[in-house]
């Protein structure tokens, strides 16, 4: 088992994403740059990065691009099959993770 801090991972994901926005990228481009330049992340990190960015879009009322939608379609099954207990998340972290997965699924159907 490997303990992670879910909220720190979410913060890191937002730092990656908004780093591109701060450099002048539009949101859709910042998404693609975040994904492209962070290929090879551990599976849990990749899942959290994508879910965090997608939930940010949902909460800002923005539509996601078709390209990001296709990418999320490959991430969601991984997230659902992930043995989240392997990362020793707290009950609260697991609850938030599951809520955010549901939020991303709703965004995909928007």
N, C-alpha and C positions, 0 to 999 in steps of 0.2 A: 504494500500500500504506500501511496505517496500523498502526503497532505499538501493541498493547495489552499490558497486564500482566494476564494471566488471573487470577492469584491476588489482585491488587488488586481486580479486578472482582467476584470471589467474596466478598471481604471487604466490599466496598460493598453487595453484595446481602444479606449477613447483617446488616449494620448497619441497612439499611432494614427488614428483616423483624423483627429483634429490637427495633428501636425501637418498633414497634407492640406487641410482647409486653410490653416494659418499661412501656408506658403502660396496661397492664391488659387488652389484647385477648387472647382465646383464640387458639390457634394457627390455627384455620381462618379466623377473622376477620382475623387479622394477614396471612394469605396474600392474602385479597381486598383488604385495604387496600393492601398492598404493590403489587399489580398495578394497582389502580385509580388510585392517586396517582402512579404512575410510567408512565402511558400516554404514548406519544410518545417513548419512549426509542429510541435507535438499535437496530436489529435485534439486533446482537451483545449489547448490554446487556440487552435484553429476554430473549433466550435464556438468558444466564448467570444472570439474576435467577431465572427460573422453574426452571431445572435445579438451581441451588444450593438453592433452597427445597425442591424435591421430594426431592433427595438427603438433605437434613437430615431430612425426614419419614421416609424409608426407614431411615436410620441410627438414628432414635429409635424405630423400630417402630410408627410412627403410620400410620393409614390416611389417605389424602387424600380430600377431599370430592368429590362428584360434579361440583360446579361447577369445582373446580380440575382435576379429571381431564379435563373437556371442554376447559378452557383449554390444558392440556398437549397434548391431541390436536392442537391447532392449532399449537403451538410445535415439537413434535418434527419434523414434516416440514421446517419452516424450518431447524432445526438440522442436519438431515441434508443439506440442499441447500446449506448455507452453505459458501462457499469460505474455509475456516479459514486457509489460507495467506495470504490477503489481510491478515490481522492480525498477521503475522510472529510467531506463537507459537513458542515453543521446542518441541523434540520432546517434552519432558516435559509441557508444557502441553497439547499436542495429545493425548497419551496419556491424560491425566487427563480432558480434555474428552470423549473418546470413551468412556472407562470410565463417566463420569457419565451420558452419554446412555444407555448400556446399562442402568445402574442405574435410571434413570427408566422405561425401557421395562419392566423387570421389575416395578417398583412399580405400573405401570399394570395389569399382569396379576394383581396380588396380590388 
